[in-house]
């Protein structure tokens, strides 16, 4: 799936606890852990969505930019 213009990848910091499941599935290696939270390099994210179902606490989403 190509990157969606006008959308941004979001990590809900209130839900994320740094399990790293999303990092293991990212094919372009744009997810990292910083201070026990997932952080995305948004400009290099392809919005493939492979990481989203891996999150056990539903902390990941791709949403329209505001």
Helices and strands as residue ranges (DSSP letters): E 7-11, H 21-25, E 31-34, E 37-40, G 42-44, G 52-54, E 60-64
